[in-house]
Amino acid sequence: MELYTNVLESIISDIENSSVQVIKRKSVNETFELWRDPVLLANISGNMGVLFIRAILKKLNVNEHHVFRWRLDNKYRQYQILNHYFPGCVAKTIGLSELLAENNGLKKIRELCAHGFFVKSTLGHRTGQAASFDRTAELEDIIKLYQEKKSQEREDQPEKWMLQERLDLNEEFRVHTFGNDLIYGLTFIMAGVDSSKSSAAEIFVQKVLASLPATILQGALIGWDIGITHADEYYIIEANFTGFHPEYYPGFQTSGYFGDPDYGPAMCAWINNYFRNKYQISIDTVAQELKSSSPFFEEFLYYKSIFTDEHIEVLQNKTKGIYAFAVIYLGKDANPFLLNLIEYFLQEDFATTYFLITSEETVQAVANQFSGNQLLLIIDENKLFLPEEYSLIRPLSYQERKKVCCNKLLTKIEEKYYFIL
């Protein structure tokens, strides 16, 4: 036990005596084009979202190896470090080799597994989605393998296996941060049904950030998996650090949500907006070759064009319990990107009610897509006006009709806090 304590003390000492990454805000607003840069594509582990994130972090001169000097890709090392700075923020966790080194270690391991602990690999990703995080059934094989390799490994190497207390979870959320900042608009419910707890999960993450040293946080883009128990207790399930992972699928990795085919383009647009506001750096265009390779980038550019600072303010207010109404104009064509964005907003618990204004031709198709959702009110635009009024409005351009229809709706619902898309 003394060896493991000494190793942790050495790591904490190194963290607290290391230089902090300095991430500087650009003196003037800078934009750049995303293209197939061979430097960015080298040693990449992921998809389009990974390329996007790596490009922005490179422009900010983020050291993509920095946090991995402390092996924060290793879940047991994460537990040790996070629990040191914020005791109890992670479920009780014990390293397998640490237990095996004790008297009657094997017996203790089996007793723990019989009383609420399970075996988990310290390396890997997407284990929750694959339902493969619980490796208790392989315990005997894992112990045998450990004993065979023990003589070949250094004692200060990170653990490969750990035992963790099983939590009785109601919900699990993915929350994204950069440095000390919560990035609004990038929180998703991963398990459970009550997305309204997303703000509470974000507040918990902000408490974690306040406890961690700048040496870890500055320049660190992190996807936090936060579990909420039936007793309304909050725990870090794991932290997904962006950067060059040294061991498991070695190469540059980031949160898989940025490459998600459904929500990735909107997420990239949100984080692009964040970096534009915070650091005055953002992606403005995408090279034609890259754009033609996938609809991902065309969709990103669409969202980038419609997101404003007003929408960031709406999300910031959400964490204070202040929710806006959403007025979304679909018009005649019901743009599929805009429909995807509504799905994204619903995942994000973005607004309290969504008023979707569409045309007579598309109202049924939109109603079918969102069938059963109680947060949506679908409105046929011609029902907002008298027949003689609508005959004058129908020939107008999309933007003109949008303005007139949204203003008309707002006079009817009399809501004071809203945003328009």
C-alpha positions as CSV (number, residue, x, y, z in Angstrom):
1,M,0.0,0.0,0.0
2,E,2.9,2.4,0.8
3,L,4.2,2.0,-2.8
4,Y,0.9,3.1,-4.3
5,T,0.6,6.0,-1.9
6,N,4.1,7.2,-2.8
7,V,3.4,6.9,-6.6
8,L,0.3,9.1,-6.1
9,E,2.2,11.6,-4.0
10,S,4.8,11.9,-6.7
11,I,2.2,12.5,-9.4
12,I,0.4,15.2,-7.4
13,S,3.8,16.9,-6.7
14,D,4.5,16.9,-10.4
15,I,1.1,18.3,-11.3
16,E,1.5,21.1,-8.8
17,N,5.0,22.0,-9.8
18,S,4.6,21.8,-13.5
19,S,4.1,24.8,-15.8
20,V,0.5,25.8,-16.7
21,Q,-0.4,25.9,-20.4
22,V,-1.1,29.5,-21.4
23,I,-4.0,29.7,-23.9
24,K,-4.1,33.2,-25.2
25,R,-7.0,35.1,-26.7
26,K,-6.1,36.4,-30.2
27,S,-5.6,40.1,-30.3
28,V,-7.9,40.4,-33.3
29,N,-10.6,38.0,-34.6
30,E,-9.1,35.3,-36.7
31,T,-10.9,32.8,-39.0
32,F,-9.4,30.0,-41.0
33,E,-10.4,27.3,-43.5
34,L,-10.7,23.7,-42.5
35,W,-8.9,21.4,-45.0
36,R,-7.2,18.0,-45.2
37,D,-4.1,19.1,-43.5
38,P,-1.8,16.1,-43.4
39,V,-0.3,17.2,-40.1
40,L,-3.8,17.1,-38.5
41,L,-4.7,13.8,-40.1
42,A,-1.6,12.1,-38.9
43,N,-2.1,9.8,-35.9
44,I,-5.8,10.6,-35.6
45,S,-8.2,8.3,-33.9
46,G,-11.7,9.1,-34.9
47,N,-13.7,10.9,-37.6
48,M,-14.6,14.3,-38.9
49,G,-15.3,15.7,-35.5
50,V,-11.8,14.8,-34.4
51,L,-10.2,16.7,-37.3
52,F,-12.4,19.7,-36.5
53,I,-11.4,19.8,-32.8
54,R,-7.7,19.2,-33.5
55,A,-7.6,22.1,-36.0
56,I,-8.9,24.6,-33.6
57,L,-6.7,23.5,-30.7
58,K,-3.7,23.6,-32.9
59,K,-4.5,27.3,-33.7
60,L,-4.5,27.9,-30.0
61,N,-1.1,26.2,-29.6
62,V,-2.6,23.6,-27.1
63,N,-0.1,20.9,-26.2
64,E,-2.0,17.7,-27.1
65,H,0.3,15.6,-25.0
66,H,0.2,17.7,-21.8
67,V,-2.3,16.0,-19.5
68,F,-1.2,12.5,-20.5
69,R,2.2,12.9,-18.8
70,W,0.0,12.0,-15.7
71,R,-1.8,9.2,-17.7
72,L,-5.2,10.8,-17.3
73,D,-6.4,8.5,-20.1
74,N,-6.2,5.7,-17.5
75,K,-9.4,5.5,-15.4
76,Y,-7.7,4.4,-12.2
77,R,-5.2,7.2,-12.5
78,Q,-8.2,9.5,-13.1
79,Y,-9.9,8.3,-9.9
80,Q,-6.7,8.8,-7.9
81,I,-6.2,12.4,-9.1
82,L,-9.8,13.5,-9.2
83,N,-10.5,12.0,-5.8
84,H,-7.4,13.7,-4.4
85,Y,-8.7,17.2,-5.4
86,F,-12.5,16.5,-4.9
87,P,-12.9,13.6,-2.4
88,G,-15.9,11.5,-3.1
89,C,-16.6,12.8,-6.6
90,V,-15.9,9.4,-8.1
91,A,-17.4,6.1,-6.9
92,K,-15.1,4.1,-4.6
93,T,-12.4,2.5,-6.7
94,I,-9.5,0.2,-5.9
95,G,-6.7,-1.0,-8.2
96,L,-6.6,-4.7,-8.8
97,S,-2.8,-5.0,-8.3
98,E,-3.1,-3.0,-5.1
99,L,-5.5,-5.5,-3.7
100,L,-3.6,-8.5,-4.9
101,A,-0.5,-7.2,-3.1
102,E,-2.4,-7.3,0.2
103,N,-2.7,-10.4,2.5
104,N,-5.6,-12.5,1.4
105,G,-6.0,-10.2,-1.7
106,L,-7.8,-12.7,-3.8
107,K,-10.3,-13.3,-1.1
108,K,-10.9,-9.6,-0.6
109,I,-11.5,-9.1,-4.4
110,R,-14.1,-11.9,-4.5
111,E,-15.8,-10.5,-1.4
112,L,-15.9,-7.0,-3.0
113,C,-17.4,-8.4,-6.2
114,A,-20.0,-10.2,-4.1
115,H,-20.9,-7.0,-2.3
116,G,-21.5,-4.3,-4.9
117,F,-18.2,-3.9,-6.7
118,F,-17.4,-4.8,-10.3
119,V,-14.3,-5.3,-12.4
120,K,-13.5,-2.6,-15.0
121,S,-10.7,-2.0,-17.5
122,T,-8.8,1.2,-16.9
123,L,-8.4,1.8,-20.6
124,G,-11.0,2.1,-23.3
125,H,-13.8,4.3,-24.6
126,R,-17.5,3.9,-25.6
127,T,-17.7,1.2,-23.0
128,G,-21.0,2.5,-21.7
129,Q,-22.7,2.5,-25.1
130,A,-21.3,-1.0,-25.8
131,A,-22.5,-2.1,-22.3
132,S,-19.0,-3.7,-21.9
133,F,-17.7,-1.8,-18.9
134,D,-18.5,-4.7,-16.4
135,R,-15.8,-7.3,-16.8
136,T,-16.5,-9.2,-13.6
137,A,-17.3,-12.4,-15.5
138,E,-13.7,-12.5,-16.7
139,L,-12.2,-12.0,-13.2
140,E,-10.4,-15.4,-12.9
141,D,-8.8,-15.0,-16.3
142,I,-7.8,-11.4,-15.5
143,I,-6.1,-12.5,-12.2
144,K,-4.3,-15.3,-14.0
145,L,-3.0,-13.0,-16.7
146,Y,-1.9,-10.4,-14.1
147,Q,0.0,-13.1,-12.2
148,E,1.7,-14.3,-15.4
149,K,2.8,-10.7,-16.3
150,K,3.6,-9.4,-12.9
151,S,7.3,-10.2,-13.1
152,Q,7.6,-8.3,-16.5
153,E,6.0,-5.0,-15.3
154,R,7.3,-2.1,-13.3
155,E,5.4,-1.6,-10.1
156,D,4.8,2.1,-10.8
157,Q,3.0,1.5,-14.1
158,P,-0.7,2.5,-14.2
159,E,-3.2,-0.1,-13.3
160,K,-4.8,-2.1,-16.1
161,W,-7.8,-3.3,-14.0
162,M,-9.7,-1.9,-11.1
163,L,-12.7,-2.6,-8.9
164,Q,-15.3,0.0,-8.6
165,E,-18.4,0.4,-6.5
166,R,-21.6,-0.1,-8.5
167,L,-23.8,2.9,-8.5
168,D,-27.6,2.8,-8.7
169,L,-28.0,5.4,-11.5
170,N,-31.1,7.2,-12.7
171,E,-29.5,9.3,-15.3
172,E,-26.1,9.8,-17.0
173,F,-25.0,13.0,-18.8
174,R,-22.0,13.9,-21.0
175,V,-20.9,17.5,-20.2
176,H,-18.2,19.3,-22.1
177,T,-15.7,21.8,-20.7
178,F,-12.6,23.7,-21.9
179,G,-10.3,25.0,-19.2
180,N,-12.4,26.4,-16.4
181,D,-15.4,26.9,-18.8
182,L,-18.5,24.9,-19.1
183,I,-19.4,24.9,-22.8
184,Y,-23.1,25.7,-23.0
185,G,-25.1,23.7,-25.6
186,L,-22.9,20.6,-25.4
187,T,-24.6,18.5,-22.6
188,F,-26.4,15.3,-23.5
189,I,-28.4,12.7,-21.6
190,M,-26.7,9.4,-22.2
191,A,-28.9,7.2,-20.0
192,G,-32.3,7.7,-18.3
193,V,-35.2,9.9,-19.3
194,D,-35.2,13.0,-17.2
195,S,-33.2,15.5,-19.3
196,S,-34.3,18.4,-17.0
197,K,-31.4,17.4,-14.7
198,S,-28.8,18.5,-17.2
199,S,-28.4,21.9,-15.6
200,A,-27.8,20.2,-12.2
201,A,-25.1,17.9,-13.8
202,E,-23.5,21.0,-15.3
203,I,-23.4,22.7,-11.9
204,F,-21.8,19.7,-10.4
205,V,-19.1,19.7,-13.1
206,Q,-18.5,23.4,-12.4
207,K,-17.8,22.5,-8.8
208,V,-15.3,19.9,-9.9
209,L,-13.6,22.4,-12.2
210,A,-13.3,24.8,-9.2
211,S,-11.4,22.1,-7.3
212,L,-8.8,21.2,-10.0
213,P,-5.5,22.9,-10.6
214,A,-4.8,25.0,-13.6
215,T,-2.0,22.7,-14.5
216,I,-4.6,20.1,-15.5
217,L,-7.4,22.3,-16.8
218,Q,-5.8,25.0,-18.9
219,G,-5.9,23.8,-22.6
220,A,-7.9,20.7,-21.6
221,L,-11.1,19.9,-23.6
222,I,-12.9,17.3,-21.5
223,G,-16.1,15.3,-21.9
224,W,-17.4,14.5,-18.4
225,D,-19.7,11.5,-17.9
226,I,-21.8,12.4,-14.9
227,G,-24.0,9.9,-13.1
228,I,-27.0,10.8,-10.9
229,T,-28.2,8.1,-8.5
230,H,-31.7,7.4,-7.3
231,A,-30.6,9.2,-4.0
232,D,-29.8,12.3,-6.1
233,E,-26.1,12.0,-5.6
234,Y,-23.7,13.1,-8.3
235,Y,-20.6,11.2,-9.4
236,I,-18.0,11.4,-12.2
237,I,-18.2,8.1,-14.1
238,E,-15.2,9.1,-16.2
239,A,-13.5,12.1,-17.8
240,N,-12.7,11.9,-21.5
241,F,-9.6,14.0,-22.2
242,T,-9.0,15.4,-25.7
243,G,-5.4,15.0,-26.9
244,F,-2.8,12.5,-28.0
245,H,-3.7,9.3,-26.1
246,P,-0.5,7.2,-25.5
247,E,-1.8,3.7,-25.2
248,Y,-5.4,2.7,-26.1
249,Y,-5.9,3.4,-29.8
250,P,-2.8,5.7,-29.7
251,G,-3.3,9.0,-31.4
252,F,-5.4,12.2,-31.2
253,Q,-8.8,11.5,-29.6
254,T,-11.7,13.7,-28.5
255,S,-15.3,13.2,-27.3
256,G,-17.1,11.0,-29.8
257,Y,-20.1,13.3,-29.7
258,F,-18.3,15.8,-32.0
259,G,-18.3,13.2,-34.7
260,D,-21.9,11.9,-34.1
261,P,-23.7,11.8,-37.5
262,D,-26.9,13.3,-35.9
263,Y,-25.6,15.9,-33.5
264,G,-21.9,16.3,-34.4
265,P,-22.4,19.2,-36.9
266,A,-24.4,21.2,-34.4
267,M,-21.9,20.5,-31.6
268,C,-19.0,21.6,-33.8
269,A,-21.0,24.8,-34.6
270,W,-21.6,25.5,-30.9
271,I,-17.9,24.9,-29.9
272,N,-16.8,27.0,-32.9
273,N,-19.0,29.8,-31.5
274,Y,-17.5,29.3,-28.1
275,F,-13.9,29.6,-29.4
276,R,-14.9,32.7,-31.5
277,N,-16.3,34.5,-28.4
278,K,-13.7,33.4,-25.9
279,Y,-10.5,33.3,-27.9
280,Q,-11.3,35.1,-31.2
281,I,-10.5,32.0,-33.3
282,S,-12.9,30.1,-35.4
283,I,-13.4,28.0,-38.5
284,D,-15.1,30.2,-41.2
285,T,-15.0,28.0,-44.3
286,V,-14.4,24.3,-45.3
287,A,-12.4,23.3,-48.3
288,Q,-14.5,22.1,-51.2
289,E,-12.8,18.7,-51.2
290,L,-13.6,18.1,-47.6
291,K,-17.1,19.6,-47.9
292,S,-18.0,17.3,-50.8
293,S,-16.7,14.2,-49.0
294,S,-19.6,14.3,-46.4
295,P,-22.8,16.3,-45.6
296,F,-21.3,16.7,-42.1
297,F,-19.5,19.9,-43.1
298,E,-22.4,21.4,-45.1
299,E,-24.6,20.9,-42.1
300,F,-21.9,22.5,-39.8
301,L,-21.7,25.6,-42.0
302,Y,-25.5,25.9,-41.9
303,Y,-25.6,25.9,-38.1
304,K,-22.6,28.2,-37.9
305,S,-24.5,30.7,-40.0
306,I,-27.6,30.8,-37.7
307,F,-26.1,30.5,-34.2
308,T,-25.7,33.8,-32.5
309,D,-24.5,35.2,-29.1
310,E,-28.2,35.4,-28.1
311,H,-28.4,31.6,-28.2
312,I,-25.4,31.3,-25.9
313,E,-27.1,33.7,-23.5
314,V,-30.2,31.5,-23.5
315,L,-28.1,28.5,-22.5
316,Q,-26.3,30.4,-19.8
317,N,-29.6,31.5,-18.3
318,K,-30.8,27.9,-18.4
319,T,-28.3,26.9,-15.7
320,K,-29.9,29.7,-13.5
321,G,-33.3,28.1,-14.0
322,I,-34.5,30.7,-16.6
323,Y,-35.9,28.9,-19.7
324,A,-36.8,30.6,-22.9
325,F,-39.5,29.8,-25.4
326,A,-38.3,28.8,-28.9
327,V,-40.0,30.2,-32.0
328,I,-38.7,28.3,-35.1
329,Y,-39.8,29.2,-38.6
330,L,-39.7,26.2,-41.0
331,G,-41.8,27.7,-43.8
332,K,-42.6,25.7,-47.0
333,D,-39.6,23.5,-47.3
334,A,-39.0,22.4,-43.7
335,N,-35.2,22.4,-44.0
336,P,-33.9,19.0,-42.9
337,F,-30.9,20.6,-41.1
338,L,-33.3,22.8,-39.1
339,L,-35.4,19.7,-38.2
340,N,-32.2,17.9,-37.0
341,L,-31.4,21.0,-35.0
342,I,-34.8,20.8,-33.2
343,E,-34.0,17.2,-32.3
344,Y,-30.7,18.4,-30.9
345,F,-32.4,21.1,-28.9
346,L,-34.8,18.5,-27.4
347,Q,-31.8,16.5,-26.4
348,E,-30.2,19.6,-24.8
349,D,-33.4,20.6,-22.9
350,F,-32.8,23.9,-24.6
351,A,-36.2,25.5,-24.2
352,T,-39.4,25.1,-22.2
353,T,-41.7,25.1,-25.3
354,Y,-41.0,25.0,-29.1
355,F,-43.4,26.8,-31.5
356,L,-42.8,25.4,-35.0
357,I,-44.3,27.6,-37.7
358,T,-44.6,25.7,-41.0
359,S,-46.7,25.8,-44.1
360,E,-49.9,23.9,-44.9
361,E,-48.0,21.6,-47.2
362,T,-45.5,20.4,-44.6
363,V,-47.4,20.7,-41.3
364,Q,-48.4,17.0,-41.3
365,A,-44.9,15.7,-42.2
366,V,-43.5,17.8,-39.3
367,A,-46.2,16.6,-36.9
368,N,-45.4,13.0,-37.9
369,Q,-41.6,13.5,-37.2
370,F,-42.2,14.8,-33.7
371,S,-45.2,12.8,-32.9
372,G,-45.9,12.4,-29.2
373,N,-43.6,15.2,-28.0
374,Q,-45.4,17.4,-25.6
375,L,-42.9,20.3,-25.8
376,L,-43.7,21.1,-29.4
377,L,-46.6,23.1,-30.8
378,I,-46.8,22.9,-34.6
379,I,-48.5,25.9,-36.2
380,D,-49.8,26.2,-39.8
381,E,-48.7,29.7,-40.8
382,N,-51.9,30.5,-42.7
383,K,-53.9,29.9,-39.5
384,L,-52.1,33.0,-38.0
385,F,-53.8,35.3,-40.4
386,L,-57.1,36.2,-42.0
387,P,-57.4,34.8,-45.6
388,E,-57.0,38.2,-47.1
389,E,-53.9,38.9,-45.0
390,Y,-52.3,35.6,-45.9
391,S,-52.8,36.1,-49.6
392,L,-50.4,39.1,-49.3
393,I,-47.9,37.2,-47.1
394,R,-47.6,34.0,-49.1
395,P,-45.7,35.5,-52.1
396,L,-43.1,37.1,-49.8
397,S,-39.5,35.7,-49.6
398,Y,-38.6,33.2,-46.9
399,Q,-36.9,35.9,-44.7
400,E,-39.9,38.3,-45.1
401,R,-42.4,35.6,-44.3
402,K,-40.4,34.5,-41.3
403,K,-40.3,38.0,-39.9
404,V,-44.0,38.6,-40.3
405,C,-45.1,35.1,-39.1
406,C,-42.9,35.1,-36.0
407,N,-44.0,38.6,-35.1
408,K,-47.6,37.6,-35.5
409,L,-47.2,34.5,-33.3
410,L,-45.5,36.6,-30.6
411,T,-48.4,38.9,-30.3
412,K,-50.7,35.9,-29.7
413,I,-48.6,34.0,-27.1
414,E,-47.4,37.1,-25.2
415,E,-44.2,35.4,-24.0
416,K,-41.5,37.8,-22.9
417,Y,-38.4,35.6,-23.0
418,Y,-37.9,33.8,-26.3
419,F,-35.5,33.3,-29.1
420,I,-36.2,33.0,-32.9
421,L,-34.6,30.7,-35.4
